[in-house]
Amino acid sequence: MGGAFQFQDIFPEIREVVVCGCNELACQFAEYLEQQCIPVSRVGKYWELFGYEADRSFDPDGENRLVIYAEGIISQNGDFYQTAIRSVSPEFECIDRIYEANVLAGKIKDTETDFACLTERLKGKQIVLLGTDSRAQDVYDLLYSYGVDIDCFAGRTDRFLLGKRVVDVRRLLKKGDPYVFIDCAGRHSALGTENVDFFDYYGYRRNKNFFMIRDYTDIPYSNLIHVLRGKRIFLAGDERLCEILADYLVKAEEEEVDVKYVDLSAGMSVEERDILCFINPWYGGKRMQDNPEVWMYNEKLAASGIVSYTDYFSSIKAFVIIDEYRNRGNEKYTVEELCPKGIFLGRIPAASGNIFFRGILDGHTQILKWEYNAINSNLPFYCIRLANIPSEEVLANLKSLLDTELRFGIGAVLPFPWRAFEKCLRDLLLLKESFTSQELFVLFHIAYAQAQSGEKVIDISQKVIYWEPHHFPRDAEFSFLEKWLESEKINGQTLVMHREHVVWTGSNYKCYTENPTSLNAIHAFAHGLFESDPVSHGYWKEFHVRFEDLKLHPERELQLICERLGILWSETMLKTTMEGEAWDYEGIKDFDLKPVFNKYEEYLSEFDRFRVSLLSSPYQKRYGYTYENGGKFSRRELQEMFLKPFRFQEKLQFADEMEHTFYFFQSYEILRRQMWEVRRHEVLDDIAPMFRAVEIGNSAAIQDAKKGEGKKQGKDIRALRNLASLVKETKRLVLYGTGKDCE
């Protein structure tokens, strides 16, 4: 490539390269160096077979000399796993550094053209989309809107999706046909990803016959309106949602679609080119005891033998788009009595203060909230299904849905004050002949609050609804909850909570003690930054808070939250309660600092914590936590670090050696991919810190005194310090009295 940086540009101090061991990469790299007029010594066996003269010995400590062990460094303890798992690629890190320098200089780019030109190049090609999830289906719809059809989807199950076959990618690679593969999920292809390397190995070159489409454009959430136009569509699953979807499709497609509702139990046949959309949304477990309706429906689908279907419309985002379409131009909140001061969403990952924060809000008189239960997590779909029907039918329909979708009906949600809720709801339903889904959301919260407290909610315009749908995903789907509820009339806010990842990892591992060999414990190291394609908002706002700041500086942080919500500060927020009763979690209550400083020594050693901080450095850096810079270490050093098991892994028990080896091979592969992701961020230097470093080690009072906030407070602190000094110097201390001063 003309003008590209070469070896001497990046390593000007190197005068000789020694390549120990002979393999394909070693041969090619040695030839490249000689073309660049860099002296090369070849050491080891087999070089003569390729016409090279090999040296028998060398000085590994020679000045200005780079030594590459092309066959890797063999494990000295004879452990087969340790020998097999090592890669020689870290030995060629110099190649990575040359390449990365060219990327940073703009000499190598993610793309070679714009999206419009790409679609022209793709027309008429045999295109394979990698994946079968909703994003892959949105990519298909986007390409289809530009006149580009695809050949198939790549997935694990032989079936049809949107009229296209789903094929195992390995089968396609064996055929060797001139396919074009499109990655629907990744970004920043110039720096390489697992898929970029994998397909390059099979001869599919980046931006030639392998593309990362998100390098070219954001993927819109389309509801498949282009792919479905002119097709025969079968809808199965929840009848009310099917009815809503059918009405939407007919209008959005301007009647250029044939839509039918079908009952799977009646026996039916779906041709390969027909499209079956099954709609059974449920956020929570998929076991029989969680939702028999969803469980039995999946059983019916499996028994039907139907292999052509999509679950695209079993997601909240599809119906939020439909809700926007149906109500375009109309106000979501039309009744004054159902227009709250604000709606406050909690986007809080697991083990990051979900229950703790609910306990903080519990006693505030301006906050309404729904307790954790199956209804809470699935509330949007109850609201959407009951919207726009006559008010007098809402209560009966709601009870019917709950009785069907919960194993033991409404009685399965304990404690749930159904009779009181029903009475309150009946009165509220008199406000209007029918309601929007957003009004029902507010109405249900008012009824629930009144049923729980036994007191009427007065003036909803002074109340804020706090909603944390506990079993709802925290990824891009969450943004659609905001889109659904937002309005210029409502102060819509989302709290995104963060927790120091090293401590979080120890806490999180406790979740896997029942199934300790679960690879989820390893996947958890890749803590997300909530990166996703953007979802447009007109009025909703999002803010970030750290778990540690809430614990260390509760009054300061909570007053800021109150200001955002426009509610009064309340001293009740300095105590965590549940329904007014004192609450603790495993002996930890209120603002106990143990969750901030707990090192979880039983699961993670000091070395383990160091490695976790390396693996999660993008997250740690963005949110102001201590992190380790992997750039300080060579790839060889990093490889050796992560070949050692974590403390929690040393306690694992396996049925046999095969299960043991399989687990650790998979674990290491996950860790290796995460380290490449970390390296990408380090090279691009694209993480901007959102917070200052956490103020760990001092209480809020000491910090305030340190900053000079308030003379009286500073004076009190000095007095306390003087008293502490006096006590330390006193051999015997007697306290008189039993009042608060004694405490």
Disulfide bonds with the S-S distance in Angstrom:
none
